[in-house]
Amino acid sequence: MWGFARCHAFGTEAFHTRDTLLGTVAAMAKAATPWGPAELVEELTLVQRAGGKRFSSLVQLLEAPGGEELVRFAYATGGSARRGPVTLRARDLERLRAGLAERPRLAAALGLRPP
């Protein structure tokens, strides 16, 4: 089973789920961008496997200090987000669309409507 963290005003509560579509957003998480610091607003994590390797593709909604919204695509191995090409298969795109239903701001920033 995969787990994910649900953010609350007073901290983070971890729990497990059978869902393979994971989402985490740490309260007030910061992200560095080429345009300066930004806050992580919403994140969609797609757990993937290629052969024996496990990794995750991340789609993050960031907000710059002036309120500008930024969308970052990244992949993660061992819990560390990395830049680089992100490749999604058709089934990953289906899971992405389904996950956007719970992340309306990220869906809007991508110009997509949740299913």
C-alpha positions as YAML, in Angstrom:
chain: A
units: angstrom
residues:
- id: 1
  name: MET
  ca: [0.00, 0.00, 0.00]
- id: 2
  name: TRP
  ca: [1.10, 3.53, -0.67]
- id: 3
  name: GLY
  ca: [0.69, 6.30, 1.86]
- id: 4
  name: PHE
  ca: [0.45, 10.01, 1.65]
- id: 5
  name: ALA
  ca: [0.22, 12.95, 3.99]
- id: 6
  name: ARG
  ca: [-2.84, 15.08, 4.51]
- id: 7
  name: CYS
  ca: [-2.04, 18.64, 5.52]
- id: 8
  name: HIS
  ca: [-3.83, 20.25, 8.42]
- id: 9
  name: ALA
  ca: [-3.53, 23.71, 9.95]
- id: 10
  name: PHE
  ca: [-1.57, 22.26, 12.87]
- id: 11
  name: GLY
  ca: [0.73, 19.82, 11.08]
- id: 12
  name: THR
  ca: [0.74, 16.81, 8.83]
- id: 13
  name: GLU
  ca: [-1.11, 13.57, 9.47]
- id: 14
  name: ALA
  ca: [0.14, 10.54, 7.55]
- id: 15
  name: PHE
  ca: [-2.11, 7.68, 6.57]
- id: 16
  name: HIS
  ca: [-2.16, 4.82, 4.09]
- id: 17
  name: THR
  ca: [-4.34, 4.35, 1.05]
- id: 18
  name: ARG
  ca: [-4.63, 1.80, -1.72]
- id: 19
  name: ASP
  ca: [-4.86, 4.58, -4.25]
- id: 20
  name: THR
  ca: [-1.80, 4.80, -6.48]
- id: 21
  name: LEU
  ca: [-2.46, 8.48, -7.07]
- id: 22
  name: LEU
  ca: [-0.65, 10.17, -4.24]
- id: 23
  name: GLY
  ca: [-0.66, 13.80, -3.24]
- id: 24
  name: THR
  ca: [1.40, 15.67, -0.70]
- id: 25
  name: VAL
  ca: [1.73, 19.32, 0.04]
- id: 26
  name: ALA
  ca: [3.65, 20.27, 3.13]
- id: 27
  name: ALA
  ca: [2.29, 23.33, 4.88]
- id: 28
  name: MET
  ca: [4.10, 26.43, 3.58]
- id: 29
  name: ALA
  ca: [6.58, 24.36, 1.52]
- id: 30
  name: LYS
  ca: [9.02, 26.52, -0.44]
- id: 31
  name: ALA
  ca: [10.36, 25.86, -3.91]
- id: 32
  name: ALA
  ca: [13.23, 27.48, -5.75]
- id: 33
  name: THR
  ca: [12.52, 28.56, -9.34]
- id: 34
  name: PRO
  ca: [14.54, 30.47, -11.95]
- id: 35
  name: TRP
  ca: [12.27, 33.46, -11.11]
- id: 36
  name: GLY
  ca: [12.91, 33.27, -7.38]
- id: 37
  name: PRO
  ca: [11.28, 31.52, -4.43]
- id: 38
  name: ALA
  ca: [7.71, 30.25, -4.59]
- id: 39
  name: GLU
  ca: [5.29, 28.41, -2.32]
- id: 40
  name: LEU
  ca: [4.01, 24.94, -3.11]
- id: 41
  name: VAL
  ca: [0.22, 25.24, -3.34]
- id: 42
  name: GLU
  ca: [-0.88, 21.89, -4.79]
- id: 43
  name: GLU
  ca: [0.97, 18.78, -5.90]
- id: 44
  name: LEU
  ca: [-0.02, 15.67, -7.80]
- id: 45
  name: THR
  ca: [2.30, 12.67, -7.49]
- id: 46
  name: LEU
  ca: [2.06, 9.84, -10.01]
- id: 47
  name: VAL
  ca: [3.91, 6.73, -8.84]
- id: 48
  name: GLN
  ca: [5.47, 4.91, -11.79]
- id: 49
  name: ARG
  ca: [7.57, 1.83, -12.45]
- id: 50
  name: ALA
  ca: [9.86, 0.96, -15.34]
- id: 51
  name: GLY
  ca: [11.31, -2.51, -15.12]
- id: 52
  name: GLY
  ca: [12.53, -2.83, -11.54]
- id: 53
  name: LYS
  ca: [12.89, 0.92, -10.98]
- id: 54
  name: ARG
  ca: [10.33, 2.93, -9.02]
- id: 55
  name: PHE
  ca: [10.00, 6.68, -9.35]
- id: 56
  name: SER
  ca: [7.33, 9.37, -9.28]
- id: 57
  name: SER
  ca: [6.36, 12.13, -11.66]
- id: 58
  name: LEU
  ca: [5.32, 15.35, -9.95]
- id: 59
  name: VAL
  ca: [3.05, 18.12, -11.19]
- id: 60
  name: GLN
  ca: [3.24, 21.09, -8.82]
- id: 61
  name: LEU
  ca: [1.34, 24.35, -8.62]
- id: 62
  name: LEU
  ca: [3.62, 27.04, -7.23]
- id: 63
  name: GLU
  ca: [2.80, 30.60, -6.29]
- id: 64
  name: ALA
  ca: [5.38, 33.39, -6.52]
- id: 65
  name: PRO
  ca: [5.38, 36.20, -3.91]
- id: 66
  name: GLY
  ca: [3.47, 38.50, -6.31]
- id: 67
  name: GLY
  ca: [0.72, 35.90, -6.74]
- id: 68
  name: GLU
  ca: [1.84, 34.58, -10.14]
- id: 69
  name: GLU
  ca: [1.05, 30.88, -10.55]
- id: 70
  name: LEU
  ca: [3.75, 28.57, -11.92]
- id: 71
  name: VAL
  ca: [3.40, 24.89, -12.89]
- id: 72
  name: ARG
  ca: [6.42, 22.65, -12.45]
- id: 73
  name: PHE
  ca: [6.84, 19.13, -13.85]
- id: 74
  name: ALA
  ca: [9.55, 17.03, -12.19]
- id: 75
  name: TYR
  ca: [10.34, 13.47, -11.29]
- id: 76
  name: ALA
  ca: [11.42, 12.06, -7.94]
- id: 77
  name: THR
  ca: [13.60, 9.15, -6.96]
- id: 78
  name: GLY
  ca: [14.16, 8.30, -3.33]
- id: 79
  name: GLY
  ca: [12.09, 11.27, -2.22]
- id: 80
  name: SER
  ca: [14.22, 13.90, -3.97]
- id: 81
  name: ALA
  ca: [12.62, 15.96, -6.75]
- id: 82
  name: ARG
  ca: [14.77, 16.30, -9.85]
- id: 83
  name: ARG
  ca: [14.47, 18.33, -13.00]
- id: 84
  name: GLY
  ca: [14.64, 16.65, -16.32]
- id: 85
  name: PRO
  ca: [12.39, 15.11, -18.86]
- id: 86
  name: VAL
  ca: [9.14, 13.73, -17.47]
- id: 87
  name: THR
  ca: [7.52, 11.00, -19.53]
- id: 88
  name: LEU
  ca: [3.91, 9.97, -18.98]
- id: 89
  name: ARG
  ca: [2.26, 6.96, -20.61]
- id: 90
  name: ALA
  ca: [-1.42, 6.98, -21.62]
- id: 91
  name: ARG
  ca: [-2.41, 5.29, -18.33]
- id: 92
  name: ASP
  ca: [-0.41, 7.89, -16.40]
- id: 93
  name: LEU
  ca: [-2.28, 10.66, -18.20]
- id: 94
  name: GLU
  ca: [-5.58, 9.02, -17.20]
- id: 95
  name: ARG
  ca: [-4.44, 9.03, -13.57]
- id: 96
  name: LEU
  ca: [-3.29, 12.65, -13.95]
- id: 97
  name: ARG
  ca: [-6.73, 13.70, -15.18]
- id: 98
  name: ALA
  ca: [-8.41, 11.80, -12.32]
- id: 99
  name: GLY
  ca: [-6.09, 13.37, -9.74]
- id: 100
  name: LEU
  ca: [-6.84, 16.87, -11.00]
- id: 101
  name: ALA
  ca: [-10.43, 16.44, -9.75]
- id: 102
  name: GLU
  ca: [-9.04, 16.88, -6.22]
- id: 103
  name: ARG
  ca: [-6.71, 19.73, -7.19]
- id: 104
  name: PRO
  ca: [-8.88, 22.41, -8.84]
- id: 105
  name: ARG
  ca: [-6.28, 25.19, -8.80]
- id: 106
  name: LEU
  ca: [-3.71, 22.97, -10.49]
- id: 107
  name: ALA
  ca: [-6.30, 21.86, -13.07]
- id: 108
  name: ALA
  ca: [-7.19, 25.50, -13.77]
- id: 109
  name: ALA
  ca: [-3.52, 26.51, -14.12]
- id: 110
  name: LEU
  ca: [-3.09, 23.74, -16.70]
- id: 111
  name: GLY
  ca: [-6.24, 24.85, -18.51]
- id: 112
  name: LEU
  ca: [-7.86, 21.47, -17.85]
- id: 113
  name: ARG
  ca: [-11.19, 20.72, -16.31]
- id: 114
  name: PRO
  ca: [-11.36, 17.80, -13.91]
- id: 115
  name: PRO
  ca: [-13.46, 14.81, -15.07]
...
